[in-house]
């Protein structure tokens, strides 16, 4: 469980720190992944598509 201590009533800074801790923990992406069930075959296809997309991005960055 993620906890942040609020010091001297500084809620804005504490909220910012909390959001960054939550993002680093990977909780939002895990929630998004488990939002609905997808078949294993579909998961493999999506992973393959993501890999191709990432490799294309890397290649275009190397060209520049």
C-alpha positions in Angstrom: 0.0 0.0 0.0 1.3 3.4 -1.0 1.4 6.1 1.8 2.4 9.7 1.7 2.6 11.9 4.8 1.2 15.4 4.5 3.5 17.9 6.2 2.4 21.4 7.3 -0.9 21.1 5.4 0.8 21.0 2.0 -1.7 18.9 0.2 -0.7 19.8 -3.4 2.9 18.6 -3.0 1.7 15.4 -1.2 -0.8 14.7 -3.9 1.8 15.1 -6.6 4.2 12.8 -4.7 1.4 10.2 -4.3 0.5 10.3 -8.0 4.1 9.7 -9.0 4.5 6.8 -6.5 1.3 5.2 -7.9 2.5 5.6 -11.5 6.0 4.1 -10.7 4.4 1.1 -9.0 2.6 0.1 -12.2 -0.8 0.0 -10.6 -2.7 1.9 -13.4 -1.3 -0.3 -16.2 -2.1 -3.4 -14.2 -5.7 -2.2 -13.6 -6.1 -1.4 -17.3 -4.8 -4.9 -18.2 -7.2 -6.6 -15.9 -10.2 -4.5 -16.8 -11.6 -7.2 -19.1 -10.6 -10.7 -20.0 -8.8 -11.3 -23.3 -8.0 -14.7 -24.8 -4.4 -15.9 -24.8 -4.3 -15.8 -28.6 -5.4 -12.2 -28.6 -2.8 -11.3 -26.0 -0.1 -12.9 -28.1 -1.2 -10.9 -31.2 -1.3 -7.7 -29.3 2.2 -8.3 -27.8 3.5 -9.1 -31.3 2.0 -5.9 -32.7 3.5 -3.9 -29.8 6.9 -5.4 -30.5 6.7 -4.5 -34.1 5.6 -1.0 -33.3 8.4 -0.5 -30.8 11.1 -1.8 -33.2 9.8 0.6 -35.9 10.1 3.5 -33.4 13.6 2.5 -32.5 14.6 2.2 -36.2 13.2 5.7 -37.0 15.0 7.2 -34.0 18.3 5.6 -35.1 17.9 7.1 -38.6 17.6 10.6 -37.3 
